[in-house]
Amino acid sequence: MRTVTVKRQVPTSRTAVWNVLADFPNISDWNSGVKTSLSTSNSTEGLGARRHCDLAPVGSLEETIVGWTPESQMVITIDSTSKLPIKNGEVTFDLVTESDNQTTVAVEYKYTTKFGPIGRLMGPMLDKQLSTGFQGFLSDLEAAAISHSV
């Protein structure tokens, strides 16, 4: 299993950041890396909530929330993928209040590649791409959280 970790200081409250993340089925409303998203379970938040995401430019994910501590941590499993070199994974979002209007958001992404030895060789390249992708995710999250807090 490979791991990618990124962090960002977001200039708004932890509540504002959490409210964006907790709107689980609607990630495509603010994340430029997701073309469409929809709930695939009766629950739209909390443990067991599931969603499907079609990614930009290609690929899709099936995800489930497996950890939920309001305004503090969310853990999502990547249950399956299509048209991606990733077999499965787990994403942990940790939110820490630095001040009234400053939140540190940390993302840890653990994943397993497809394609056996070839996939393992691709790992360092995937780590770099995923790190860049999650930096973009955090930028989009910041913009959405700031607009929701106004």
C-alpha positions, 0 to 999 in steps of 0.5 A: 500500500502506498501513501500520499499526504498533503496539508493546507491552511484554510482561512475559515472555520472548521465548521465551514470546511466540515459543512462542505466535506459532509455534503458527501454526495455533492462533491462535484458541486465544488471539486473540479476533479469530479465531473458528476457525483451521486449518492448510492445509499439511503444515507447521504452523510455519516457512517455507511453513506456511499457515493459514485464519482465520475472523475475529470478527465476519465475514470470513476470511483465507488466510495463509502464513509467508514469514519465520521467524527463531526468537524474533526475527521472523515475516513472514506474507502475507495471500494472500486475504480474504473479506468484508473490504475488504482485498485482501492484505497482509503482517504482520511481527512483531519481538520484542526482548528488553528484559530477562529478563522484558520483550519488545517486540513490534512489529507492522507491517501493510502492506496493499492495499485492495479497491474501487479509489478507494473503498477508497483513500478508506476507508484512514484509517478502516481504519488506525484500525480495524486499529490498534485491532485489533492493539492487541487482538491484542497484549493477547491475545498478552500474556495467552497468553504470560504463561500459557504462561510460568507 
